[in-house]
Amino acid sequence: MPRAYRDRAEDSFLSLIGDLPDLVSNLVKAEINAAKVWISRTAKDAGIGSVWFLVALFFLFWAIPLLLTFAVAGLSSWWPVWLSAIVVFAGLLVAVALFALLGVLKFRRVLARENPAQAVAEDIRLVREADDDSL
């Protein structure tokens, strides 16, 4: 259990060194918990993004033969058959683009999230910079 923060300015060097194992242990536990959260969020977002791509593929696969025939036949009562076919096909392409865009946006969220390895690397960089500044 983490301890409450207090002013350590008056503590001796040995007492500060004695607290180091607890501090390192707390840091490791916090990094492990952050890794678990990152993995959970990343897996969820990747799964949802994959589902959006599958929905787009579903519409692309089944919509072309079924809806083209039905819509072209229906619209050809007002327009020429060739114009009806073009309008229906354009509508299907808009649906495919929409679902593919939803999938891309979800995967961008996955790639933009900082992973725990990046956080550890940043911590190490900050410690090294602090060490270089103290010399």
N, C-alpha and C positions, 0 to 999 in steps of 0.2 A: 504494500500500500504506500503510495507516495506521501512524503511528509509535507507539511505546510512550509511555505517559503519564509525565510527569516534573514535578517541582516547577518552576514558572515564576516564582516569586516574585522571584528575583534577575535575571531577564532584563530587558534594556533595552526601552524602548518601541519602538524601531525594529526590534528582532528580533521582537517580538510582532506588529508590523504586517507584517513580512516573511512571517510564517507564516500570515497571514490568507487568502491565496489557496488554500493547501493545505487549510485548515480548511473554507472555503466549498465547495471542490471535493468534499471528503469528505462534507460534509453533503448536497450535491446528489445525489451517487452513492447515499448511504444512502436518501434520500427516493425516488429512482427505483426502487431495489431494493424498498423497502417498497410502492411502488405496484404493482410487478409481482406481488408476493406477494398483495396485497390483491385485485387483479383475478383472479388465478388461483383463490384461495379462493372469492371471490364467484361467479365463473362456475361453479365446480364445485358449490357449494351450491345455486345457482339452478337448475342443470340437474337435480340430484337431486330438488329440490323439485318441479320440473315433471314429472319421471317419476312421482313419487308421485301427483300429481294425475291424470296420464294413467292410472295403474293404477286409481285410484278411478273414473274415467269409464268405463274398460273394464268393470269389474265392474257398474257401474250400467247400461250399455248392453246388455251381453250377458246378464247374470244375470237380469234381470227376465223376459223372455219364456221363457227356457229353464228356469231353476230354479223359477220359480213353478209352471209346469205340472207338472214332475216332482215337486216337493216336495208340492204341494197334493194331487196324485193319491196319493202315498205316505202322507201323513198322514191323508187322508180315510178310510183303512181303520180308523183308531182314533178319530178325532174327526170332528165334522161338517165339511163342506167349507168353510164360512165361517170356522171357527176355524183350520183348516189354512192357509187363505190369509192370514189375519192374522199367524199365527206366522211363516210363511215371509217375508212382506214385512218384518216387524220385523227379522228376521235380516239381510236384505239392507241395510236402512238402517243397521244397526250396522256392517257391513263398509264401506259408503260413508263413514260418519262416521270410522271408524278411519283409512282411507287419506287422507281429506281432512285429518285432524288431523296426520298425519305430514308432509304437504306444508306445512301452516301452520307447524309447528314448524321445519322447515328454512328457510322464508322468514324467520321471526323471527330466526334465527341470522344470516342475510344482513344484515338491517336493523340488527342490534345491533352489528355489527363496525364499528370506526372506520376510515374510509377515509383515504387519504393527504392529501387536501385538508383534512380536519379536523385532521390532525396538523400540517400546515404552518401552518394558521391558529392553532393552539395555540402553536406555536413563535414565531410573530410576536407573539402576545399576550404571551408571557413575556418576549421581548426588549424590547417596549415598556414593560412594567411595570418591568423592570430598569433601563431607561433613565430612566424617570420617578423611580425611587427614588434614582438616582445624582445627580439634579439637586438 
